[in-house]
Amino acid sequence: MTAPATTAAPTTAATTDKAGPAPFPVDRFVAKFLDEPVGFSILRMDRTLWIWVGTATAGDATLPNLSVALQLGSSSTSASTLLGGTVSAIGEGIARRLATRLPGHQIFVSYALDEANDMLPAWVERQLRVRLVESSQP
């Protein structure tokens, strides 16, 4: 079994309007989980992260669900699924744990991967935590 590897350097994009630049950095990267490429996209806004995780195949991006979480007070974190035909416990869990680590931030997560693989969600969450720490700003 080979160790998961992260490939591709992050890319950033910025939006502009007539009033001037309004940067919303987007961090996109691909990491391999057991030789399968997994795509990540993190959109950073003021005290908000919008995270998409799915297959890295071009044209295969979907938004099957959207969960949001934020820390309420000093010890309680609330999470809910906003979009999707079914509740994504995996997306909600990732959003909840990231919101606990990043107090004062809203965390939106769309998890578009196979939910049957028990090891994949923990690996995805670790990749996100490492990337968020590397960037030094949530």
N, C-alpha and C positions, 0 to 999 in steps of 0.2 A: 504494500500500500504506500503510495507516494504522498508526501505532505502537500496540502493545498497550497497553491501559489497564486499570487496576485500578479496580473499582467496589465499592461497599458497604463500610461501615465494619466493623471487626472486632467480633464479639460474643464475650462471655465467658459461661461457665456455671460453676457451682461445685457440687460435691457436698457433702452434709453427712451425718453419721451421728450417733448418739446421744452419742458421746464428744465431739462438737464439730465445727466446720467442717474439712473436708479439701479445700481448693481444688485443683481441677484445671482451670486456665484452658483454654478452648477458643477458638481464633482461627479464625473462618470468614470467608472472603472469596471474591469472584468476580473474575476478571480475564479480559479478552477477548484471545484469540489469533486474529488475522485475522477479527474479527467473531464468533467463536464463544466463548460463555461457558465458562470452565473453573472448576470449584469446587475450593476448597482447604479443608481442615480440619486444624488442628494442635492436638493435645491435649498439654499440657505436664505432665509429672510430674517427680518428683525425678530429675534426670540422665537423663531419658528423653523422647524426642519420638515421638509416634505421628502420622504424617502420612498423610492420604488425599487423593488428587488424582483427580478424575473430571469427568464432565459436570455442568453446573450445573442440569440439568433436574430439577425436583421429582419425587421418587419414582423417580429413575433411579440412585440410589446403589447400587453393588455393591462387593463386596470380592473381586475375582477372584484376587488374589494378595496376599501379605504378605512383604516382605523385611525383614531386620534386619541392621544393621551396627554394629560398634564398633571402636574403635582398640585394638589390642593392643600394648602397649609404646609406644615413641616413634616408630616408623616403619611399623609394619604395621597394616593395617586389614582385618578379616575381614567378609565379608558372605555371607548365605545366604537362600534363599527358604524360608519356613516353610509357607505355605499356597498352594494353587493347583495346578491340573492341569499347568501348564507353568511352567518357570522364567522369571521376568521379569527379563531382563538389564537393562532400563531401570530398574525399581524397585531392583534390587540396586545398580546404578551410582550412582543418586541417593543411596541410603542410604550407600554407601561414601564418596562424596565429602563428604557432610554430616558423617559421623562423623569424617573426617579434619580437617574445619574446627572440629569441636566435640569435642575430646578428652575422654574420660571420660564420654561420653554414649552411650546406646544409641539408635539411630535406626531406627524401624520405618516402612516406607513401603509403602502400597498404591497402585499406579498403575493406575487404571481408565480409561485413555484409549487411543485408537488408537495402536498401536505402529508403524504403517506410516509415520507422518509423521516424517521425520528431524529437522525443526526443533523440533518440539514438546517433546521431553524437555529440551533445553538451555534453552528458554524457561521451562519449568516449574521447573527447578532454579534459575534466576536469580530467579524470583518468590519462591521459598522462601527463598533466601539474603537477598534484600532484606527480606523480612518478618521473618526471624529477627534481622537486624541492627537493624531499626527497633524491634523490641520490646525490645532490649538484654538479653534473658535467654533463653537457649535452653531 
